Amino acid sequence: MSTNQQQHITHTLVTRLAVLCGAGAVACALDQVTKLWVRTSIPEGTAVPFIPGVMKLFHVSNTGAAFSVGSGNALFFVALTAVVIAALVGFVIHEKGLPLPLIALLGGVVGGGIGNAIDRVLYGQVTDFFATTFVNFAVFNVADIFVTCGILIAFVYWIIWDKKQQQGSGNE
């Protein structure tokens, strides 16, 4: 392998990791800033209007995962988050052809996971505050949005991208 090829591979890896980490940092920062605001502005157990007829801000603490599943197992969820993040980072490192938008979506998932893990480590629980008023649904936070929407959008993006890859290789 020539020096130029090695530099290109390294540059591509650096770019992929920068996109992953950058998106993750943005997601985590948005999550932590909003949670800090909620913890300092809305007393726990209190709801305030947000979008009338759609959503309120309702400050609650969750010691479990989605829908309070696994309550009281903060360390388990921190460990699970670490494993998932390591797997996603490994995936981005080893899958050299991944498009940058897909990597950015995965970065949002990583950042959301880190945001909730920070809460679990520091407080033993996660701060949740978005509560829908038009339907009875779990109370959630910015990290949950990045994780859930990131996984769903990344899955759809992957299917479309993979289909295009297969069509492109069939035309050669």
Accessible surface in RSA format (square Angstrom, percent):
REM  Atomic radii and reference values for relative SASA: ProtOr
REM  Chains: A
REM  Algorithm: Lee & Richards
REM  Probe-radius: 1.40
REM  Slices: 20
REM RES _ NUM      All-atoms   Total-Side   Main-Chain    Non-polar    All polar
REM                ABS   REL    ABS   REL    ABS   REL    ABS   REL    ABS   REL
RES MET A   1   154.36  79.9  76.87  50.9  77.50 184.5  84.24  71.6  70.13  92.9
RES SER A   2    60.32  51.0  46.39  61.9  13.93  32.1  52.24 111.3   8.08  11.3
RES THR A   3    91.82  65.3  86.94  88.1   4.88  11.6  50.79  68.2  41.03  62.0
RES ASN A   4   114.07  78.7 107.89 104.3   6.18  14.9  26.26  63.2  87.80  84.9
RES GLN A   5   101.39  56.7  97.61  71.3   3.78   9.0  33.28  70.8  68.11  51.7
RES GLN A   6    95.04  53.1  92.90  67.9   2.14   5.1  23.62  50.3  71.41  54.2
RES GLN A   7   108.27  60.5 102.94  75.2   5.34  12.7  40.29  85.8  67.98  51.6
RES HIS A   8   121.28  66.3 115.82  80.5   5.46  14.0  78.51  80.9  42.77  49.8
RES ILE A   9    66.92  38.1  65.32  48.7   1.60   3.8  66.77  48.1   0.15   0.4
RES THR A  10    77.25  54.9  75.56  76.6   1.69   4.0  52.68  70.8  24.58  37.2
RES HIS A  11   118.39  64.7 114.19  79.4   4.20  10.7  75.06  77.4  43.33  50.4
RES THR A  12    36.24  25.8  34.43  34.9   1.81   4.3  32.98  44.3   3.25   4.9
RES LEU A  13    51.69  28.8  51.69  37.0   0.00   0.0  51.69  36.3   0.00   0.0
RES VAL A  14    86.37  56.8  84.56  76.6   1.81   4.4  85.57  74.3   0.81   2.2
RES THR A  15    40.31  28.7  36.80  37.3   3.51   8.4  35.14  47.2   5.18   7.8
RES ARG A  16     6.95   2.9   6.95   3.5   0.00   0.0   2.99   4.1   3.96   2.4
RES LEU A  17    49.82  27.7  49.37  35.3   0.44   1.1  49.72  34.9   0.10   0.3
RES ALA A  18    60.47  55.6  43.47  67.1  17.00  38.7  52.98  74.6   7.49  19.8
RES VAL A  19    39.89  26.2  33.03  29.9   6.85  16.5  39.15  34.0   0.74   2.0
RES LEU A  20     2.98   1.7   2.77   2.0   0.21   0.5   2.77   1.9   0.21   0.6
RES CYS A  21    80.97  61.3  71.33  79.6   9.65  22.7  32.28  81.8  48.69  52.5
RES GLY A  22    34.89  43.0   0.00   N/A  34.89  43.0  33.89  93.0   1.00   2.2
RES ALA A  23    25.76  23.7  13.40  20.7  12.36  28.1  20.85  29.4   4.91  13.0
RES GLY A  24     5.07   6.2   0.00   N/A   5.07   6.2   4.84  13.3   0.22   0.5
RES ALA A  25    62.46  57.4  49.69  76.7  12.77  29.0  58.39  82.2   4.07  10.8
RES VAL A  26    88.93  58.5  85.19  77.1   3.75   9.0  88.83  77.2   0.10   0.3
RES ALA A  27     0.00   0.0   0.00   0.0   0.00   0.0   0.00   0.0   0.00   0.0
RES CYS A  28    18.92  14.3  18.92  21.1   0.00   0.0   6.47  16.4  12.45  13.4
RES ALA A  29    53.54  49.2  45.59  70.4   7.96  18.1  53.01  74.6   0.54   1.4
RES LEU A  30    88.31  49.2  87.76  62.8   0.55   1.4  88.21  61.9   0.10   0.3
RES ASP A  31     0.00   0.0   0.00   0.0   0.00   0.0   0.00   0.0   0.00   0.0
RES GLN A  32    37.22  20.8  35.18  25.7   2.04   4.9  26.12  55.6  11.11   8.4
RES VAL A  33    98.17  64.6  96.24  87.1   1.93   4.6  97.15  84.4   1.02   2.8
RES THR A  34    39.18  27.9  37.66  38.2   1.52   3.6  39.18  52.6   0.00   0.0
RES LYS A  35     0.00   0.0   0.00   0.0   0.00   0.0   0.00   0.0   0.00   0.0
RES LEU A  36   101.44  56.5 101.44  72.6   0.00   0.0 101.44  71.2   0.00   0.0
RES TRP A  37   125.13  50.2 121.41  58.8   3.72   8.7 102.93  54.9  22.20  36.0
RES VAL A  38     0.17   0.1   0.17   0.2   0.00   0.0   0.17   0.2   0.00   0.0
RES ARG A  39    64.18  26.9  39.75  20.3  24.43  58.2  30.56  41.8  33.63  20.4
RES THR A  40   103.07  73.3  64.24  65.1  38.82  92.5  60.72  81.6  42.35  64.0
RES SER A  41    57.15  48.3  23.55  31.4  33.60  77.4  19.74  42.0  37.41  52.4
RES ILE A  42     5.76   3.3   4.00   3.0   1.76   4.3   4.97   3.6   0.79   2.2
RES PRO A  43    91.26  66.5  78.96  72.0  12.30  44.7  90.65  74.8   0.61   3.8
RES GLU A  44   103.45  59.4  76.09  57.6  27.36  65.1  31.95  61.8  71.50  58.4
RES GLY A  45    52.55  64.8   0.00   N/A  52.55  64.8  27.28  74.9  25.27  56.6
RES THR A  46    50.76  36.1  46.65  47.3   4.11   9.8  34.48  46.3  16.28  24.6
RES ALA A  47    44.52  40.9  20.17  31.1  24.35  55.4  20.29  28.6  24.23  64.2
RES VAL A  48    50.66  33.3  49.38  44.7   1.27   3.1  50.66  44.0   0.00   0.0
RES PRO A  49   119.26  86.9  96.22  87.7  23.04  83.8 101.83  84.1  17.43 108.3
RES PHE A  50    97.31  48.7  72.13  44.7  25.18  65.5  73.97  44.8  23.34  66.8
RES ILE A  51    79.95  45.5  79.20  59.0   0.75   1.8  79.78  57.4   0.17   0.5
RES PRO A  52   120.10  87.5  95.36  86.9  24.74  89.9 105.02  86.7  15.08  93.7
RES GLY A  53    61.11  75.4   0.00   N/A  61.11  75.4  37.93 104.1  23.18  51.9
RES VAL A  54    60.44  39.8  60.44  54.7   0.00   0.0  60.44  52.5   0.00   0.0
RES MET A  55    30.64  15.9  28.49  18.9   2.15   5.1  24.56  20.9   6.07   8.0
RES LYS A  56    73.77  36.0  73.77  45.3   0.00   0.0  23.23  20.9  50.54  53.8
RES LEU A  57    13.08   7.3  13.08   9.4   0.00   0.0  13.08   9.2   0.00   0.0
RES PHE A  58    57.47  28.8  57.47  35.6   0.00   0.0  57.47  34.8   0.00   0.0
RES HIS A  59    11.14   6.1  11.14   7.7   0.00   0.0   8.37   8.6   2.77   3.2
RES VAL A  60    33.74  22.2  32.53  29.4   1.22   2.9  33.74  29.3   0.00   0.0
RES SER A  61    34.92  29.5   8.49  11.3  26.43  60.9   5.12  10.9  29.80  41.7
RES ASN A  62    20.35  14.0  17.30  16.7   3.05   7.4   6.92  16.6  13.43  13.0
RES THR A  63    52.28  37.2  48.14  48.8   4.13   9.9  37.35  50.2  14.92  22.6
RES GLY A  64     0.26   0.3   0.00   N/A   0.26   0.3   0.00   0.0   0.26   0.6
RES ALA A  65    26.52  24.4  22.49  34.7   4.03   9.2  26.52  37.3   0.00   0.0
RES ALA A  66    70.05  64.4  52.90  81.6  17.15  39.0  64.10  90.3   5.95  15.8
RES PHE A  67   129.87  65.0 101.55  62.9  28.32  73.7 109.78  66.6  20.10  57.5
RES SER A  68    60.76  51.3  51.92  69.3   8.84  20.4  24.43  52.0  36.33  50.9
RES VAL A  69    98.51  64.8  92.10  83.4   6.41  15.4  98.51  85.6   0.00   0.0
RES GLY A  70    29.09  35.9   0.00   N/A  29.09  35.9  20.35  55.8   8.74  19.6
RES SER A  71    65.98  55.8  42.47  56.7  23.51  54.2  32.69  69.6  33.30  46.6
RES GLY A  72    62.50  77.1   0.00   N/A  62.50  77.1  31.87  87.4  30.63  68.6
RES ASN A  73    71.61  49.4  66.68  64.4   4.93  11.9   7.61  18.3  64.01  61.9
RES ALA A  74    16.34  15.0  14.36  22.2   1.98   4.5  14.36  20.2   1.98   5.2
RES LEU A  75   143.29  79.8 136.90  97.9   6.39  16.1 137.23  96.4   6.06  16.3
RES PHE A  76   119.97  60.0 110.89  68.7   9.08  23.6 117.10  71.0   2.87   8.2
RES PHE A  77    23.23  11.6  22.52  14.0   0.71   1.8  22.72  13.8   0.51   1.4
RES VAL A  78    33.23  21.9  32.39  29.3   0.84   2.0  32.41  28.2   0.82   2.2
RES ALA A  79    55.79  51.3  49.03  75.7   6.76  15.4  55.19  77.7   0.60   1.6
RES LEU A  80    82.94  46.2  79.00  56.5   3.94   9.9  82.29  57.8   0.66   1.8
RES THR A  81    22.26  15.8  18.29  18.5   3.97   9.5   9.07  12.2  13.19  19.9
RES ALA A  82    57.91  53.2  47.87  73.9  10.04  22.8  53.54  75.4   4.37  11.6
RES VAL A  83   100.23  66.0  96.03  86.9   4.20  10.1  99.22  86.2   1.01   2.7
RES VAL A  84    67.48  44.4  65.93  59.7   1.55   3.7  67.48  58.6   0.00   0.0
RES ILE A  85    32.73  18.6  32.73  24.4   0.00   0.0  32.73  23.6   0.00   0.0
RES ALA A  86    65.67  60.4  50.82  78.4  14.85  33.8  57.75  81.3   7.92  21.0
RES ALA A  87    64.55  59.3  46.74  72.1  17.81  40.5  58.77  82.8   5.77  15.3
RES LEU A  88    30.67  17.1  30.59  21.9   0.07   0.2  30.67  21.5   0.00   0.0
RES VAL A  89    45.62  30.0  45.62  41.3   0.00   0.0  45.62  39.6   0.00   0.0
RES GLY A  90    21.90  27.0   0.00   N/A  21.90  27.0  21.48  59.0   0.42   0.9
RES PHE A  91    68.00  34.0  60.02  37.2   7.97  20.7  66.28  40.2   1.72   4.9
RES VAL A  92     0.00   0.0   0.00   0.0   0.00   0.0   0.00   0.0   0.00   0.0
RES ILE A  93    55.16  31.4  54.12  40.3   1.05   2.5  54.12  39.0   1.05   2.8
RES HIS A  94   132.77  72.6 116.73  81.1  16.03  41.0  74.95  77.2  57.82  67.3
RES GLU A  95    76.18  43.7  74.79  56.6   1.39   3.3   4.24   8.2  71.94  58.7
RES LYS A  96   115.83  56.5 100.88  61.9  14.95  35.6  73.05  65.7  42.79  45.6
RES GLY A  97    58.14  71.7   0.00   N/A  58.14  71.7  37.36 102.5  20.78  46.5
RES LEU A  98     9.66   5.4   0.27   0.2   9.38  23.6   0.27   0.2   9.38  25.2
RES PRO A  99    26.13  19.0  15.76  14.4  10.37  37.7  26.13  21.6   0.00   0.0
RES LEU A 100    76.45  42.6  72.49  51.9   3.96  10.0  72.82  51.1   3.64   9.8
RES PRO A 101    71.34  52.0  63.42  57.8   7.92  28.8  70.05  57.8   1.29   8.0
RES LEU A 102     3.38   1.9   3.38   2.4   0.00   0.0   3.38   2.4   0.00   0.0
RES ILE A 103     0.00   0.0   0.00   0.0   0.00   0.0   0.00   0.0   0.00   0.0
RES ALA A 104    36.80  33.8  32.97  50.9   3.82   8.7  33.31  46.9   3.49   9.2
RES LEU A 105    41.87  23.3  38.17  27.3   3.71   9.3  41.41  29.1   0.46   1.2
RES LEU A 106    17.45   9.7  17.45  12.5   0.00   0.0  17.45  12.3   0.00   0.0
RES GLY A 107     0.00   0.0   0.00   N/A   0.00   0.0   0.00   0.0   0.00   0.0
RES GLY A 108     6.01   7.4   0.00   N/A   6.01   7.4   6.01  16.5   0.00   0.0
RES VAL A 109     9.94   6.5   8.56   7.7   1.39   3.3   8.56   7.4   1.39   3.8
RES VAL A 110    11.80   7.8  11.06  10.0   0.74   1.8  11.80  10.3   0.00   0.0
RES GLY A 111     0.01   0.0   0.00   N/A   0.01   0.0   0.01   0.0   0.00   0.0
RES GLY A 112     0.00   0.0   0.00   N/A   0.00   0.0   0.00   0.0   0.00   0.0
RES GLY A 113    12.59  15.5   0.00   N/A  12.59  15.5  12.47  34.2   0.12   0.3
RES ILE A 114    65.49  37.3  65.41  48.7   0.08   0.2  65.49  47.2   0.00   0.0
RES GLY A 115     0.00   0.0   0.00   N/A   0.00   0.0   0.00   0.0   0.00   0.0
RES ASN A 116    14.05   9.7  14.05  13.6   0.00   0.0   2.20   5.3  11.85  11.5
RES ALA A 117    13.63  12.5  13.49  20.8   0.14   0.3  13.63  19.2   0.00   0.0
RES ILE A 118    54.38  30.9  50.99  38.0   3.38   8.1  54.25  39.1   0.12   0.3
RES ASP A 119     0.00   0.0   0.00   0.0   0.00   0.0   0.00   0.0   0.00   0.0
RES ARG A 120    23.33   9.8  18.01   9.2   5.32  12.7   0.80   1.1  22.52  13.7
RES VAL A 121    96.91  63.8  69.88  63.3  27.03  65.1  73.18  63.6  23.73  64.4
RES LEU A 122   116.39  64.8  84.97  60.8  31.42  79.0  87.48  61.4  28.91  77.8
RES TYR A 123   102.92  48.1  75.10  42.7  27.83  72.4  60.68  45.6  42.24  52.1
RES GLY A 124    35.10  43.3   0.00   N/A  35.10  43.3  24.18  66.4  10.91  24.4
RES GLN A 125    56.21  31.4  55.58  40.6   0.62   1.5   2.54   5.4  53.67  40.7
RES VAL A 126     4.17   2.7   4.17   3.8   0.00   0.0   4.17   3.6   0.00   0.0
RES THR A 127     5.21   3.7   5.21   5.3   0.00   0.0   0.00   0.0   5.21   7.9
RES ASP A 128     3.99   2.8   3.99   4.0   0.00   0.0   0.00   0.0   3.99   4.0
RES PHE A 129     4.98   2.5   4.98   3.1   0.00   0.0   4.98   3.0   0.00   0.0
RES PHE A 130    27.16  13.6  27.16  16.8   0.00   0.0  27.16  16.5   0.00   0.0
RES ALA A 131     5.45   5.0   5.43   8.4   0.02   0.0   5.45   7.7   0.00   0.0
RES THR A 132    23.35  16.6  11.17  11.3  12.18  29.0  11.17  15.0  12.18  18.4
RES THR A 133    68.61  48.8  31.71  32.2  36.89  87.9  38.23  51.4  30.38  45.9
RES PHE A 134   136.18  68.1  97.61  60.5  38.57 100.4 107.09  64.9  29.09  83.3
RES VAL A 135    75.86  49.9  66.45  60.2   9.41  22.7  75.18  65.3   0.68   1.8
RES ASN A 136   154.95 106.9 121.64 117.6  33.30  80.2  40.70  97.9 114.25 110.4
RES PHE A 137   106.83  53.4  88.47  54.8  18.37  47.8  95.08  57.6  11.75  33.6
RES ALA A 138    25.41  23.4  11.81  18.2  13.60  30.9  23.34  32.9   2.07   5.5
RES VAL A 139    35.65  23.5  23.41  21.2  12.24  29.5  23.41  20.3  12.24  33.2
RES PHE A 140    34.38  17.2  34.38  21.3   0.00   0.0  34.38  20.8   0.00   0.0
RES ASN A 141     0.00   0.0   0.00   0.0   0.00   0.0   0.00   0.0   0.00   0.0
RES VAL A 142    17.94  11.8  17.94  16.2   0.00   0.0  17.94  15.6   0.00   0.0
RES ALA A 143     0.00   0.0   0.00   0.0   0.00   0.0   0.00   0.0   0.00   0.0
RES ASP A 144    39.72  27.8  37.44  37.3   2.27   5.4  16.38  38.5  23.34  23.3
RES ILE A 145    67.21  38.2  64.07  47.7   3.14   7.6  67.21  48.4   0.00   0.0
RES PHE A 146    58.98  29.5  56.72  35.1   2.27   5.9  58.81  35.7   0.17   0.5
RES VAL A 147    41.20  27.1  41.20  37.3   0.00   0.0  41.20  35.8   0.00   0.0
RES THR A 148    75.88  54.0  71.69  72.7   4.19  10.0  52.54  70.6  23.34  35.3
RES CYS A 149    55.96  42.3  54.99  61.3   0.97   2.3  12.88  32.6  43.08  46.5
RES GLY A 150     6.28   7.7   0.00   N/A   6.28   7.7   5.46  15.0   0.82   1.8
RES ILE A 151    92.90  52.9  89.94  67.0   2.96   7.1  91.76  66.1   1.15   3.1
RES LEU A 152   108.04  60.2 107.49  76.9   0.55   1.4 107.76  75.7   0.27   0.7
RES ILE A 153    92.36  52.6  90.39  67.3   1.97   4.7  92.15  66.4   0.21   0.6
RES ALA A 154     6.87   6.3   6.21   9.6   0.66   1.5   6.51   9.2   0.36   1.0
RES PHE A 155   126.98  63.5 121.68  75.4   5.30  13.8 126.42  76.6   0.57   1.6
RES VAL A 156    82.67  54.4  82.31  74.5   0.35   0.9  82.66  71.8   0.00   0.0
RES TYR A 157    68.49  32.0  65.58  37.3   2.91   7.6  48.89  36.7  19.60  24.2
RES TRP A 158    80.39  32.3  80.39  38.9   0.00   0.0  60.85  32.4  19.54  31.7
RES ILE A 159    83.69  47.6  80.51  60.0   3.18   7.7  82.59  59.5   1.10   3.0
RES ILE A 160    90.90  51.7  88.74  66.1   2.16   5.2  90.62  65.3   0.29   0.8
RES TRP A 161    46.06  18.5  43.86  21.2   2.20   5.2  37.53  20.0   8.53  13.8
RES ASP A 162    45.60  31.9  45.60  45.4   0.00   0.0   1.89   4.5  43.71  43.6
RES LYS A 163   126.25  61.6 123.68  75.9   2.57   6.1  68.44  61.6  57.81  61.6
RES LYS A 164   133.51  65.1 125.20  76.8   8.31  19.8  73.79  66.4  59.72  63.6
RES GLN A 165    91.83  51.4  83.68  61.2   8.15  19.4  16.32  34.7  75.51  57.3
RES GLN A 166   115.39  64.5 105.43  77.1   9.96  23.7  37.53  79.9  77.86  59.1
RES GLN A 167   101.18  56.6  92.37  67.5   8.81  21.0  43.49  92.6  57.68  43.8
RES GLY A 168    36.42  44.9   0.00   N/A  36.42  44.9  31.22  85.7   5.20  11.6
RES SER A 169    73.06  61.7  55.65  74.3  17.40  40.1  38.76  82.5  34.30  48.1
RES GLY A 170    63.96  78.9   0.00   N/A  63.96  78.9  34.75  95.4  29.21  65.4
RES ASN A 171   130.70  90.1  95.05  91.9  35.65  85.8  31.78  76.5  98.93  95.6
RES GLU A 172   182.31 104.7 113.26  85.7  69.04 164.4  75.68 146.4 106.62  87.1
END  Absolute sums over single chains surface
CHAIN  1 A     9894.7       8192.1       1702.6       7126.3       2768.4
END  Absolute sums over all chains
TOTAL          9894.7       8192.1       1702.6       7126.3       2768.4
